[in-house]
């Protein structure tokens, strides 16, 4: 470790920036960028804070979920995500929108035991002491119990060389990591006094007790003049994602484009949601698409189910000022409602991607939006971007050199 890094965490933000400039040879302009994006809340959230890294935020429109219209804040750097979600939501909204039933929402804490010689004996003992275990957990976080939430029940699972005591916890409107970990640690300590050897006590992000479903039904003729052909191709692509993990990975990445963007905008732990979704996709031993599409009569029907242990309070939700603004825009009042909307966004994102693949191909629409980023990258001004994008869209092969040349030609023509 270089000497200048010693005690780095103790320094002020300004001192850290000065050291970074001095030892990593940053220019004055680069340091100005760091200084221009600092904030108090950022310095309170992470260690060795330097600056805020900003991502664009937009809103997806046209969403109707369970009969209620939503404008949905989304944070993403990928150009096509919000446009695609809004377009798909418009198609789906014409026939009533998404249906996303409210479901029970429990988080799971794992207290993992080892050196268990007799699983049945251990299982029976834990079940017999279930009420005591739940009481110990709730005593560790009494504020949850006061809200009518808290630890509810247990499950016991036999693993290869281990036994997992799963503590199922209602965390109310919170994301719940601290709640679950505190309760799990309390149960761990008690089990040790009862003679058990405990490997760990921590939440799992595979929140199979917080599953959220969303569905939609679309008249096939709303997909265009070749609607049946497009619908059949969407179904084939959906089936392919159920049998081929290579296709399923890209299929699910598209879904998470939308879900992650909503999670970031709402201050939720998008990494936990992402890991849980992918783990759920392989629940039966093969990685599969999280959504499925079928043709029923003259309608194309879509369905998605995935774990969505989201929160309305806790974590960065109460720290980042923009999150509060986003809650005001979104106008959801409960974690359950946020999960319903989020699953619907994932299904809309999936429809948009599959429809593009089934018709013009994914690249055509995607590249029209990428050209805007490319135009900005080569120095087009706000008044020049649209004109340059129009020129690039007519070309077969486009790269940065081509965009630079076209911008010069365009300016020359002026």
Secondary structure, DSSP 4 states (H G I P E B T S, - for coil): --GGGTTGGGS-HHHHHHHHHHHHT--HHHHHHHHHT--HHHHHHSTT---PPP--EEEEEEEEETTEEEEEEEE-S-TTHHHHHHHHHHHHHTTT-BB-------EEEEEEEE--S-HHHHHHHHHHTHHHHHHHHHHHTHHHHHTT-EEEEEEEEE-SSEEEEEEEEE-TTB--HHHHHHHHHHHHHHHHHTT-EEEEEEEES--TTSEEEEEEEEEGGGG-TTHHHHHHHHHHHHHHHHH-HHHHHHHHHHHHHHHHHHHHHTT--HHHHHHHHHHHTTTTSS---SEEEEEETTEEEEEEEEE----SBSTTTTT-HHHHHHHHHHT--SHHHHHHHHHHHHHHHHHHHHHHHHTT-HHHHHHHHHHHHHHHHTT--TTTHHHHHHHHHT-SS--HHHHHHHHHHHHHH-
